[in-house]
Every structure is written in C-alpha cells, then in structure tokens.
Amino acid sequence: MERLQAENTAEWGKRERLETEKLNLERENKKQRAQIEDLVEVLAKKRKQAASALDTDLKTIQTELFEKNKVRE
C-alpha cells in the first residue's frame, strides 16, 4: 500500500511539473506570437517607406531626364 502511495505521489509530482512546463511554454508562445506581429508591422512600414522612397527617386530621375531632353531640343 505504501509503495502505491509513493508511486501515486511521484506521478502527481511529475504531472504538476509537466503542467507547469506546459503553462510556461504556452506563455512563451503567446509572447513570441506578439513579437512576430510587431515585427510584421515594422516590416510592412519599412516596405512602405522603401516603396515611397523609390517612387520619389523615380520621379526625380524622370524630371532630370525630361530637363536634359528639353535642353537638347
């Protein structure tokens, strides 16, 4: 009987440790998902800024080309 009680106690201890580990992993996963969402937002903003900068550069180059062609005529 004592052996069974000891085994039962050991199993409950193991179960509690596993449950604690599971909760910690779930908490960590939630934190990492939030970080991923933040990084996706930052990346989207940077892409938008890069696209805007490329548009500005393109317009500048087109204007310069137009001015050069105008001078040649």
Buried (B, 14 or more C-beta within 10 A) or exposed (E): EEEEEEEEEEEEEEEEEEEEEEEEEEEEEEEEEEEEEEEEEEEEEEEEEEEEEEEEEEEEEEEEEEEEEEEEE
